[in-house]
Amino acid sequence: MRDAFRSELAGRLERLRADGLFRPEVEIAGPQGGVVRLADGREAINLCANNYLGLADDPRLVAAAREALTRWGYGMASVRFICGTHSVHRQLEARLAEWLGFEDAVLHPSCFDANTGLFEALLGPEDAVISDALNHASIIDGIRLCKARRLVYPNGDMAALEARLAEAADARFRLIATDGVFSMDGHIARLAEICDLAERHGALVMVDDSHGVGILGAGGRGSHEHCGVMGRIDIMTGTLGKALGGAAGGYVAASAEIVAWLRQRSRPYLFSNALPPVIAATTLAVLDIIRDGGELRARLWRNARSFREALARLGFRLLPGEHPIIPVMLGDPRHAQAMAAALGRRGVHVAAFSFPVVPKGQDRIRTQMSAAHDPATLERAVAAFAEAGRETGVIP
Ligand SMILES: *Cc1c(COP(=O)(O)O)cnc(C)c1O
């Protein structure tokens, strides 16, 4: 039986490789950054980290983390409600809530946990969740775990959202769930229209802002600040694992009652270990940097604009947008993998995305800009794209 199972899995893996759908992992043997040292000794320009502000190896964060380790030790060895709540958890929760414009916030070991623990804790069979079709896997899984009725609308389709709101008019509570930024496309959700519809139909709004927090809006608060809807969102979740330092951790920010209830009932909060205090303390330092970090954000947006323009000039097919996620559309898995490999040989690390991460036929390389990239590095990356694109026949 055991051998049969092993050969079944070996067969599945072989088919993935044959279809160009196997995802190899590249080993990095130094700190995360705009340029990274790979395990084979080569250097590569990294265009696929969520390291938007370049903070992942920032010396100020390393110093803050070192001090926190010395003062607070390594781990809590407990879930929050038994003996795992540390003062720095509460400090960070209060600070995140205030900064994002909510009454309170609760930390999780990851945003995946924040989302999977959210819906089932708050909603029951008499309720309805109305979810954008391109929402992140953790929202989809969170909704699956919940007994509320699930209605899905095509990505960004406001007429369909309104129709679903009407279909679920008999529900006790209706919650619209959306990403603030759709991670595969880099599109920013139409939050002003979503809030208008929610208010007209008496629904609640939940936004997962993992790719918005730290970078969007004048103060870097995220997609709600960018869209001018601060104070009109009921629940916001997000990650500490992207712009906010890139280590790990997530949060839910909401009203005092929602947060208090999640502390009582969210299963990942109740049954999974507390975020290490070193991460909570270091994130407080990250929020100081972001408060004074207009220059980092300006550099990120300059990089995004210039890279987007350069790739478009070369003839690559991009998805339109403004976010530092810049997808290069390649149409099938083999083209995406060939292009990623050709770039890899030229010292540019990118990731090819194919089914099931994106729909079939929408295979792509998703590039992501960072404040850690300097203009000369991006020029080298553009030159590599030009060569690799011609070699693989993607551009003339
Ligand atoms: C990255 C991401 C997550 C997962 O965050 P983790 O903290 O790494 O678990 C959740 N939602 C969205 C939209 C994301 O982009």
The ligand as a Gaussian input file, in Angstrom:
#p B3LYP/6-31G(d) Opt

LIG

0 1
 C        0.006000      37.088000       1.300000
 C       -1.444000      37.150000       1.516000
 C       -2.042000      36.484000       2.590000
 C       -1.261000      35.579000       3.499000
 O       -0.530000      36.317000       4.421000
 P        0.420000      35.498000       5.444000
 O        0.596000      36.453000       6.557000
 O        1.660000      35.200000       4.693000
 O       -0.325000      34.284000       5.832000
 C       -3.387000      36.649000       2.793000
 N       -4.131000      37.416000       1.962000
 C       -3.600000      38.044000       0.901000
 C       -4.462000      38.884000       0.020000
 C       -2.243000      37.916000       0.636000
 O       -1.712000      38.529000      -0.402000

